[in-house]
Amino acid sequence: MKKYLVIGNPISHSLSPELHNYWIKQNGLDAIYEKKKLNNNELENLISNIKQGNINGINVTVPFKNVVIPFLDELSDEAKITQSVNTIYLKDKKTIGHNTDIEGFKNAIKKINFDFNNKKIFILGAGGVVPSIIYASIKMGSSEILISNRTKEKAEKVKNIFDNIKLINWGEIPNFDVIINATSMGLKHEDKLNLDLTKIGKNKLFYDVIYNPSETSFLTIGKKLGNKYENGKLMFVYQAFSAFKLWHGIEPTINNETMKLLNR
């Protein structure tokens, strides 16, 4: 039986096993997908398990998308550009780090029919998924990308990857067309970003990369202000679609039944 994992810390919120195991069963595969909470000092040993054939593939979530890179043999072009890995597999006895978050985000935005062309994108956070969102936003024709993070040093590291982005001090609210919460604030229902967004106007898109819970306090603010809002469920499904196809050579089904699995 083949074994697949999603690793992170925290990891209890992840619905990856529900989705992947549904697709595994649907396609009659002899495999299992589990989630595992890790600490940084356990990464190297876990990656070695891929080479030994004990694990066939790994998905990577917060906070390991960047820190896992030194333990891999090669990176795909997407992972190199973004310095972010969310999918690991073995090819020619080498561990390869790939990034399916880019396609995941692009396909999610396409699905909700929101045009990023010539739009100002304001991103909250500077974690592992942010370079993927920036790269996807550039590919979709955004006119300007601004990011804000509580720790400015982390935001500056992202700027080292994408020099043309603009850094905004935490708490300042610039003019924007799209605001994206890419922080972990919202994983718990009581989490609050504590930003004053009351004067931003309407016709904006509030997007949260968090998909569980389905409506964070950030999205509730967007809804109350009369703006379009979307959680990270579609991005999550589409990045998983790409990972599943990469590992198994099969395009899994995405339909209403698939989406119902993730209702929380």
N, C-alpha and C positions, 0 to 999 in steps of 0.2 A: 504493500500500500504506500502510495506517495504521500508525503507530508508537507504542508504549507503552513506558514505562520504570519501573523501580523505582530510586530513588536512596537512597544511604546511605553511611556510612563508619564501620565496615567494611561491605562488601556481598557478599563472596565466599560467605558462609553462606546467602544468600537463595535460596530455591527458588521464588520467584515466577515466574521465566521458565518453569520446568518446568510449573507449574500452568496459567498463563495460555495458554501456547502449546499445551498439550494441549486446552484448551477452545476456543481459536481454530481449531485443526485440526478438532476434533469438530463445530464449527458451520459449517465451510466459509467462514470469514472471511478476507478479504485483509488480513492484519495480522501484525505481529511484535511481540514483547515482549522487552525486553532489560534487563540491569542495568548500572548505571553508578555508579562510585565518584566522589564529589564532595567538594570543599572548600567552605566557607561562601561564599567570594568568587566562586564559580561559579553560585550559586543564581539570582541575578537574571537572568543571561543565559539560563539554561536555561528559566526560566519564560516569558521573552519568546518562546522558540521555540514555545510553545503558541499564542500569539497570531498568530504568523506561519504557523501551520499545519504546521510541521515535526514537531511532536510532538502526538499526539491525547489523551494522558492520562499522568499520572504517579502512581505510588505512592511514598509517602514513609516511610522508616524511620529508625532511629537514625543521627545525632542531630538530624535536621532537622524533626521534627514540629511544633515550636514556632517555630524560627527562620525557617521558610519563610513564615510568615504575613504579614509586612510587604510581601512581593513579590506578594501576591494581591489581586485587586480586591474579592472578596466571600467571606464564609464562610457555610456552612450553619449552622442553629441548633445542631446537635450540635458543630460545630467551634468556634463562638462560646463555648458553655458550657464546653467542656473546654480551649479554647485549644490544640487539637491537631488537626493535619491529617495524614491518611495517603493521601488520594486527591484528585487535582486534575484538573479538566476545564474545557472551554471552553463557555460558554453566552452567547448574545447578545453575542459578542465580548469577554466578560469571563472572567477566570480565576477559577474557583470552588474553594475549599478545602472538602473534606468529611471527615467522620470515620466510617469504617465499622468501626473497632475496637470501638466500643460494642456494636453488634449482633453482631460477631464473638465477643466475650467472652460476651455473654448466651446466644447460641445454643450455644456450646461447653459452658457450664455446664449448660444445659438438656439437652444431648445425653448428658452423663455422669450425669444424674439426681441432682445434688447440690443440695439446697435451701439457698439463701442467706438465707431468711427468718429474722429474729431471730438471725443469726450474727454473731460478731465476726470481722472481716477484718483481717489484719495484712499490710501490703504492704512489701516490701523494695525500696527504690529510689524515685526521684522524677523519672524521665525522662519522655519525651514520651507514652508509652502509659499512664502511671499515672492521669492525670485521666480517661481513658476507662474504666479498670477501676473507679475510684471511682464514677463516674457510673452505670455499669452495675450495680455492687453496691448502690447506693442504690435504683435502679429495681427490683432484685430483693428489696428489703426487709431488707437487712442492718441490724443493730441498732447497730453501732459500727464505725468504720473507723480503723485506726491505721497510720501510716506511719513508716518509719525509713530514713534515708539517711546515708551517710558524711559528706556535705557538708550541714550543717543548713540552709544558706541555700537550697539547692535544694528541700528539703522545705518550707521556709517559703513559697516561691513557689507550691507546690501548695496550701498552706493558704489562701493569698490567693484561690484559686479556689473552694475548698470549706472554708469557715470551721469547719464542724462536725467536721472530722477531728481526730484527736489525734496529736501528734508524739511519737515515742519515740526516745530516744538510741540511737545505733548500738551494738549489742552487748547491749542490754537485750532480754529476751524476755518480752513480756506474755502474759497468758492470751488464747488465740484459738481459733477453730474452723477458720479457713482461713488458711494462710500462702501468700503469693504472691511469688515471686521475679520482680521486674520490673527487676532490674539486668542488666547485660551479662555478669556473672560466670557462666560456664557455656558461653559460645560456644566456649571452648577446653577440652578435656578436663581439663587440669591446673588449671583455675580452682577455687578453693575460697572459700566465703563466710566460713569461720572463725567460725561462730556456734555456741554450745552449745545444741543443741535436744534434748538427751538427756532432759530432765525434763518434756517437754510432755504426755506421756500419749498415748493412742491416739484413734481415731475422728476424726482431723483430716484435712483435705484439704491436701496439698502441691501447689501449682500453679506451674508455671514457664512464663513466656511464651515462652521459648526452645523452638524445635521442632527445631533442628539444631545439636548432636546431640540425639537423641530422649530420652536419659536423661542429665541433667546430674548433677554431684555432689550438688546440692541435692535432686534427686528420689531419688537413691540413699539419702540420709539418711532421707527420708520412708519409703521402702520398708523399709529395715532396722529402722525403729522401729515398723513394722506399721501404717502409715497409708495411706489412699487417696492416690494420686498421679497427676498428669496433666501432660503437656507441652502446649506451645502450638500443637500441630498443628491441632486443631479450630478454635481461634480464628483461626489463620492462614487456613485454608480458608474459613471463613465470612466473614471480612472481605474476602477475595479474591472470593468469590461476589457480595457486594454491590457491589464496585467494577466487576466484569465486567458486571453487570446495568446499572449506571449508565452505563457507557461504550457498551455494545453493544445495550442493550434486550433482552437475552436472559438467561434464568435458566439458568446452566450446570448440568451434572449433577454431583452429589456422590454417589459410590458407592465400593465397595471398590477399584475400579480407580484412582479418583482418589487415594485415600489411599495406595495402593501407590507412587505416583509420589514420595511424600515420605519413603519409608523410607530412612533414612541411618544 
